[in-house]
């Protein structure tokens, strides 16, 4: 396992998203009302940046085709056809750590 410290928990407000890159792995950390989740930066449907989407503290919505997911469970809502993949995360002494033993990539539709 390759664990990396990303940031402090207070660096991402509740209801906020922030993009990060460690090595060659890009990801987004979302601070939902029920906890943190780290996901790939693009929508699994099409290669659209999820950081440009909308997050209300519980639901992440892609701004391209309005697919939605519950955060932090990553389960699909509404018309979404698949679950969001996510990286394993841990909170250690108010620091967010992410396991980057593999780069999660989607096979996007054209």
Buried (B, 14 or more C-beta within 10 A) or exposed (E): EEEBEBBEBEBBEEBEBBEBEEEEBBBBBBBBEEEBBBBBBBBBBBEBBBBEBEBEBBBBBBBBEEBBBBBBBBEBEEEBEEEBEBBEBEEEEEEBBBBBEEEBEBEEEE
